[in-house]
Amino acid sequence: MKTKLLSLVVGLQVLWVIGTVAVQEAKLSQGTVVRLETRPVDPRDLLRGDYVILNYDVSTLDAKLFPIALTNPPTAGTPVYVRLEPRGEFHQAVEASLEPLAFEANRPVLRGTVESTRSWAPNDSAHVRVNYGIERFYVREGTGNPRGKLTVDVAIPTSGKGIIREVYLDGVKYAEAMKQQGP
């Protein structure tokens, strides 16, 4: 009886792990892949390991991107939906809304939450800072301080919840680039 119970528990754990991987792989393969430009930020966290903080150009939105004039700044934690379009090599924000936007394959919608607002005044240069949940990329120990331009491929499924697919350093996959740079 104990052997059957132990086998059942272990079997359920294995199924849970396989299911989690299958769901992530499905999101990565079915989502629209966009390339986003980043801005450098110095990373390091001794307790959680090495990671790179990714600060995207689409993380700071001009309030003018919202179709309905925002007379008051949105509060932190408010959901934001950002439509992206290819502009040259990268996708850029072309529309933002506090209400869900329709998903289009060539113009995907990335979902995030308001982090903060800056310079808020109607018809001024007001900005909304958005967190998409793709701002950290964990890396092998000792490789968390890259020198060069970072770009990121993000898969965006119809849910709008982006998933990092690949990070590049000067156009080369991150792990390969860090091997070339050395310590």
C-alpha positions in Angstrom: 0.0 0.0 0.0 2.8 2.4 0.9 4.6 1.6 -2.3 1.5 2.4 -4.4 1.0 5.7 -2.5 4.7 6.7 -3.0 4.5 5.8 -6.7 1.3 7.9 -7.0 2.9 10.9 -5.3 6.1 10.6 -7.4 4.1 10.1 -10.6 2.0 13.2 -9.9 5.1 15.3 -9.3 6.6 14.1 -12.6 3.3 14.9 -14.4 3.3 18.4 -12.9 6.8 19.1 -14.0 6.1 17.8 -17.5 2.9 19.7 -17.7 4.6 23.0 -16.6 7.2 22.5 -19.3 4.6 21.6 -21.9 2.5 24.8 -21.2 5.6 27.0 -21.4 6.7 25.4 -24.7 3.2 25.8 -26.1 3.2 29.5 -25.3 6.7 30.0 -26.8 5.8 28.2 -30.0 2.3 29.7 -30.5 3.0 33.3 -29.5 3.9 36.0 -31.9 7.7 36.7 -31.6 8.8 40.3 -31.4 12.2 41.8 -31.0 12.5 44.5 -28.3 15.3 47.0 -27.8 16.7 47.4 -24.2 18.5 50.0 -22.2 21.5 48.9 -20.0 21.0 48.5 -16.2 23.7 47.2 -13.8 22.6 43.8 -12.5 23.6 41.8 -9.4 21.7 39.9 -6.6 23.8 37.9 -4.2 20.8 36.0 -2.8 19.1 35.0 -6.1 22.1 34.5 -8.4 23.2 36.4 -11.5 20.7 37.9 -13.8 20.4 40.7 -16.3 17.8 43.4 -15.7 16.1 44.2 -19.0 14.8 47.7 -19.3 12.8 48.0 -22.6 12.1 51.0 -24.6 8.4 50.0 -24.6 8.5 50.1 -20.7 8.1 53.9 -20.7 5.0 55.0 -22.5 4.0 58.5 -23.6 0.6 59.3 -22.2 -0.4 60.3 -25.8 -0.4 56.6 -26.8 -3.6 56.1 -24.8 -6.7 56.7 -27.1 -8.7 58.2 -24.3 -7.0 61.2 -22.7 -5.9 60.3 -19.2 -6.7 63.2 -17.0 -5.4 61.4 -13.9 -2.4 59.2 -13.7 -3.2 55.5 -13.5 -2.4 53.9 -10.2 0.4 51.4 -9.7 -0.7 47.8 -10.4 -3.4 48.8 -13.0 -3.3 46.5 -16.0 -2.0 48.1 -19.2 -2.4 46.7 -22.8 0.2 47.9 -25.3 0.0 47.3 -29.0 3.3 46.8 -30.8 4.2 47.3 -34.4 7.5 46.5 -36.3 9.4 49.7 -36.8 12.7 48.9 -38.5 14.5 46.1 -36.6 12.5 46.4 -33.4 8.8 46.5 -32.4 7.7 49.7 -30.7 4.6 50.7 -28.8 2.0 52.4 -31.1 -1.1 52.3 -28.8 -1.8 51.7 -25.1 -5.0 51.2 -23.2 -6.2 50.4 -19.7 -8.9 48.2 -21.4 -8.0 45.0 -23.3 -7.1 45.5 -27.0 -7.9 43.0 -29.7 -5.0 40.7 -30.6 -3.7 40.8 -34.1 -0.9 38.5 -35.4 1.2 41.3 -37.0 0.4 43.8 -34.2 0.4 41.8 -31.0 -0.7 43.2 -27.6 1.7 43.0 -24.7 0.0 43.0 -21.3 1.7 44.6 -18.3 1.0 46.6 -15.1 1.5 50.3 -14.3 4.7 50.6 -12.2 4.7 54.4 -11.9 3.9 57.7 -13.6 6.1 60.8 -14.3 5.5 64.5 -15.1 1.8 64.2 -14.9 -0.1 67.1 -16.4 -2.7 67.0 -19.2 -1.3 67.8 -22.6 2.2 67.7 -21.2 5.0 65.1 -21.5 3.4 62.6 -19.1 4.8 59.1 -19.1 3.6 55.8 -17.7 6.2 53.2 -16.6 5.0 49.6 -17.3 6.3 46.3 -15.9 5.6 43.3 -18.2 7.1 40.6 -16.1 10.0 40.0 -18.5 12.5 42.4 -16.9 14.8 39.7 -15.5 16.9 37.2 -17.4 18.7 34.7 -15.2 22.2 33.8 -16.4 25.1 31.5 -15.5 27.2 32.7 -12.6 29.7 35.4 -13.5 28.0 36.4 -16.8 25.6 38.9 -15.4 27.5 42.1 -16.4 27.4 42.2 -20.3 29.3 44.8 -22.3 27.4 45.6 -25.5 23.9 46.1 -26.9 21.2 43.8 -25.6 18.1 42.9 -27.6 15.4 40.4 -26.7 13.0 38.1 -28.6 9.7 37.9 -26.7 6.9 35.4 -27.6 3.5 37.0 -27.0 0.6 34.6 -26.9 -3.0 35.8 -27.3 -3.2 36.3 -23.5 -0.6 39.1 -23.9 1.7 37.7 -21.2 5.1 37.9 -22.8 7.8 35.2 -22.4 11.5 35.8 -23.1 12.5 33.5 -26.0 16.1 34.6 -26.5 18.4 37.4 -25.4 21.1 38.6 -27.7 24.3 40.6 -27.0 25.5 42.6 -30.0 23.4 40.2 -32.2 24.8 37.0 -30.8 22.9 34.7 -28.4 23.7 35.7 -24.9 25.4 32.5 -23.7 27.6 32.3 -26.8 28.5 36.0 -26.5 29.5 35.7 -22.9 31.8 32.8 -23.8 33.5 34.9 -26.4 33.9 37.9 -24.0 35.4 35.8 -21.3 35.7 36.9 -17.6 
